[in-house]
Amino acid sequence: MEFKNLKKQIKVSGGDEGFACTKDGAISLFCADCDFYKESDKDLECGAFKLLRLLIDKKVLTMAQISDAIGK
């Protein structure tokens, strides 16, 4: 997976964890690259989505770490 959307959104948001903690921010960061994501299903949240939001909210994982892991 290349995470093209995630890389773009990290640049646009400046890596702001606050952006990732909002539902709309997290969707734009993490969901658009997923094969299962459909714009019409925004109300549904998969386990990976919930886990990423929790880890970022609890400051266990940062946007910088995510960016480093996917190769900026």
C-alpha positions in Angstrom: 0.0 0.0 0.0 1.4 3.4 -1.0 -0.7 5.6 1.3 -0.9 8.4 -1.2 -3.8 10.1 0.5 -2.3 9.8 4.0 0.9 11.3 2.8 -0.9 14.2 1.2 -3.2 14.8 4.2 -0.2 14.8 6.6 1.4 17.5 4.6 -1.9 19.5 4.4 -2.6 19.2 8.1 1.0 19.8 9.1 1.1 16.6 11.1 -1.4 18.1 13.7 -2.5 15.3 16.1 -5.5 17.5 16.9 -6.7 17.1 13.3 -6.3 13.3 13.6 -8.4 13.2 16.8 -11.4 14.6 15.1 -13.7 12.1 13.3 -13.6 14.0 10.0 -9.8 14.6 10.2 -9.2 10.9 11.0 -11.4 9.8 8.1 -9.5 12.1 5.7 -6.2 10.8 7.0 -6.7 7.1 7.4 -9.8 5.9 5.5 -9.4 7.2 2.0 -6.6 4.8 1.2 -8.5 1.8 2.5 -10.0 -0.5 -0.1 -13.1 -0.9 2.0 -13.9 2.8 2.5 -16.9 4.3 0.9 -17.9 7.9 1.2 -21.5 6.9 1.8 -20.4 4.8 4.9 -18.8 7.6 6.9 -20.9 6.7 10.0 -19.3 3.2 10.1 -16.0 2.9 12.0 -13.7 -0.1 11.6 -11.4 -1.4 14.3 -8.3 0.0 12.7 -9.9 3.5 12.6 -10.9 3.3 16.3 -7.4 2.0 17.3 -5.5 4.7 15.4 -7.7 7.4 16.9 -7.2 6.0 20.4 -3.4 5.7 20.1 -3.1 9.2 18.8 -5.5 10.6 21.4 -3.6 8.9 24.2 -0.3 10.2 22.7 1.0 6.7 22.3 1.4 7.3 18.5 2.2 10.6 16.8 1.6 11.8 13.3 5.4 12.1 12.9 5.8 8.4 13.8 3.1 7.5 11.2 4.8 9.7 8.6 8.2 8.1 9.3 6.6 4.6 9.1 5.1 5.2 5.7 8.1 6.9 4.3 6.8 10.5 4.2 
